[in-house]
Amino acid sequence: MKVLVTGGVRSGKSFHAESLLIAEPQVTYVAPGPEPDVDLDPEWAARIAVHRERRPAHWTTVETADLGAAIRAAEGAVLIDCLGTWLTSTIDELDGWEAVREDWEPVLFGRLDDALSAIAEHRGTVVAVTNEVGMSVVPEHRSGRVFRDLLGTVNQRVAEECDDVLLVVAGRVLRL
């Protein structure tokens, strides 16, 4: 089973995604955000701490932006939380925020293709969490528009590989 869980910020999507895997005997939690040695602002660090405390002790956490490798190395179920942080860290790594998209976008989509292949090949359950960014105002800054547009594409591509797509709003889950 492959599931994409999407929703707005603080909608309950991560909590719901975790609940889908609570009975699994083996779970690899892939945290594709900033590298572990990066200094985080206190608010972001506190949010990460809450997520860590919620996870069962038997879950393995892998902090990497290489989704394909993490999924292929995992045994049992996989939880990716979240595709928005993966996209941000990948664009950061590629110095893409101010650069011409055509110069770095093929690398980004190559990494996405690799992750999608790994999701399709994985024999266990895969649950991916993402942000729904397409129901808001058009961002004022170029970086916001680049992120919104690319995450929309990432979400569509991941949804194509999934058996189920769930939208979480105010803690309520809607099957799409």
MITORKOL-982440 format. One record per residue (C-alpha): residue number from 1; residue in three letters; z, y, x negated. Coordinates in pm, whole numbers, plus 50000, padded with zeros to 5 digits. Layout:
<recs>
- nr|rest|Z|Y|X
- NUM|ala|Z|Y|X
...
</recs>
This chain:
<recs>
- nr|rest|Z|Y|X
- 1|met|50000|50000|50000
- 2|lys|49902|50345|49872
- 3|val|50057|50649|50039
- 4|leu|50014|51024|49992
- 5|val|50303|51237|50116
- 6|thr|50222|51606|50150
- 7|gly|50401|51908|50287
- 8|gly|50526|52253|50210
- 9|val|50795|52349|49962
- 10|arg|51138|52216|50065
- 11|ser|50988|52030|50362
- 12|gly|51160|51700|50280
- 13|lys|50852|51530|50135
- 14|ser|51021|51400|49818
- 15|phe|51319|51265|50014
- 16|his|51084|51090|50255
- 17|ala|50872|50947|49973
- 18|glu|51185|50810|49806
- 19|ser|51297|50653|50135
- 20|leu|50968|50460|50154
- 21|leu|51063|50278|49832
- 22|ile|51439|50241|49872
- 23|ala|51418|49865|49936
- 24|glu|51185|49798|49643
- 25|pro|51350|49595|49366
- 26|gln|51159|49776|49092
- 27|val|51038|50137|49102
- 28|thr|50886|50355|48831
- 29|tyr|50939|50721|48910
- 30|val|50667|50924|48739
- 31|ala|50771|51286|48687
- 32|pro|50455|51459|48564
- 33|gly|50597|51808|48523
- 34|pro|50691|51999|48211
- 35|glu|50770|51791|47905
- 36|pro|51143|51702|47883
- 37|asp|51203|51931|47583
- 38|val|51069|52244|47755
- 39|asp|51331|52507|47847
- 40|leu|51338|52542|48224
- 41|asp|51469|52829|48428
- 42|pro|51808|52743|48587
- 43|glu|51673|52714|48943
- 44|trp|51401|52466|48842
- 45|ala|51650|52266|48629
- 46|ala|51890|52247|48926
- 47|arg|51613|52115|49155
- 48|ile|51523|51848|48900
- 49|ala|51890|51748|48872
- 50|val|51916|51700|49250
- 51|his|51611|51472|49246
- 52|arg|51754|51269|48955
- 53|glu|52092|51224|49125
- 54|arg|51925|51097|49443
- 55|arg|51736|50817|49269
- 56|pro|51885|50468|49264
- 57|ala|52018|50362|48923
- 58|his|51768|50074|48892
- 59|trp|51467|50307|48911
- 60|thr|51294|50379|48582
- 61|thr|51189|50739|48517
- 62|val|50881|50821|48312
- 63|glu|50823|51189|48229
- 64|thr|50458|51229|48138
- 65|ala|50143|51406|48246
- 66|asp|49937|51093|48165
- 67|leu|49938|50951|48518
- 68|gly|49686|50678|48447
- 69|ala|49888|50533|48158
- 70|ala|50217|50560|48347
- 71|ile|50080|50379|48652
- 72|arg|49917|50107|48442
- 73|ala|50243|50048|48248
- 74|ala|50454|50028|48565
- 75|glu|50568|49707|48722
- 76|gly|50657|49707|49089
- 77|ala|50629|50020|49298
- 78|val|50536|50364|49163
- 79|leu|50647|50704|49290
- 80|ile|50460|51008|49154
- 81|asp|50646|51332|49222
- 82|cys|50447|51549|49228
- 83|leu|50076|51612|49193
- 84|gly|50129|51988|49197
- 85|thr|50346|51974|48885
- 86|trp|50092|51739|48726
- 87|leu|49815|51988|48795
- 88|thr|50020|52279|48660
- 89|ser|50114|52099|48340
- 90|thr|49755|51983|48288
- 91|ile|49612|52331|48334
- 92|asp|49883|52461|48097
- 93|glu|49787|52201|47836
- 94|leu|49418|52288|47869
- 95|asp|49491|52664|47848
- 96|gly|49299|52694|48172
- 97|trp|49474|52976|48354
- 98|glu|49264|53252|48203
- 99|ala|48975|53047|48062
- 100|val|48641|52980|48226
- 101|arg|48690|52683|48461
- 102|glu|48367|52513|48355
- 103|asp|48508|52488|48001
- 104|trp|48814|52277|48092
- 105|glu|48763|52149|48447
- 106|pro|48564|51839|48338
- 107|val|48864|51727|48129
- 108|leu|49095|51779|48426
- 109|phe|48873|51579|48658
- 110|gly|48835|51306|48394
- 111|arg|49215|51271|48390
- 112|leu|49221|51268|48769
- 113|asp|48954|50995|48776
- 114|asp|49165|50791|48534
- 115|ala|49472|50831|48756
- 116|leu|49274|50737|49067
- 117|ser|49145|50422|48895
- 118|ala|49500|50330|48799
- 119|ile|49621|50384|49157
- 120|ala|49339|50166|49293
- 121|glu|49409|49891|49038
- 122|his|49787|49885|49080
- 123|arg|49904|49576|49266
- 124|gly|50229|49729|49389
- 125|thr|50301|50013|49625
- 126|val|50211|50362|49504
- 127|val|50353|50670|49672
- 128|ala|50231|51011|49555
- 129|val|50395|51338|49657
- 130|thr|50201|51664|49665
- 131|asn|50225|52017|49795
- 132|glu|50016|52133|50087
- 133|val|49885|52471|49976
- 134|gly|49590|52522|50206
- 135|met|49774|52668|50505
- 136|ser|49884|52992|50350
- 137|val|49746|53330|50255
- 138|val|49482|53361|49986
- 139|pro|49674|53413|49660
- 140|glu|49643|53760|49510
- 141|his|49606|53643|49151
- 142|arg|49329|53433|48999
- 143|ser|49576|53171|48872
- 144|gly|49707|53118|49225
- 145|arg|49357|53078|49365
- 146|val|49262|52835|49087
- 147|phe|49575|52627|49153
- 148|arg|49527|52629|49531
- 149|asp|49162|52531|49511
- 150|leu|49213|52258|49253
- 151|leu|49519|52110|49422
- 152|gly|49323|52095|49746
- 153|thr|49056|51894|49564
- 154|val|49317|51672|49394
- 155|asn|49486|51605|49728
- 156|gln|49156|51512|49895
- 157|arg|49062|51276|49612
- 158|val|49402|51105|49611
- 159|ala|49399|51077|49992
- 160|glu|49067|50890|49968
- 161|glu|49242|50620|49761
- 162|cys|49537|50591|49999
- 163|asp|49594|50370|50298
- 164|asp|49816|50631|50460
- 165|val|49862|51009|50440
- 166|leu|50183|51162|50571
- 167|leu|50253|51530|50636
- 168|val|50618|51633|50624
- 169|val|50716|51950|50809
- 170|ala|51081|52055|50848
- 171|gly|51188|51702|50758
- 172|arg|50967|51547|51027
- 173|val|50688|51310|50932
- 174|leu|50343|51315|51087
- 175|arg|50090|51041|51011
- 176|leu|49745|51188|50953
</recs>
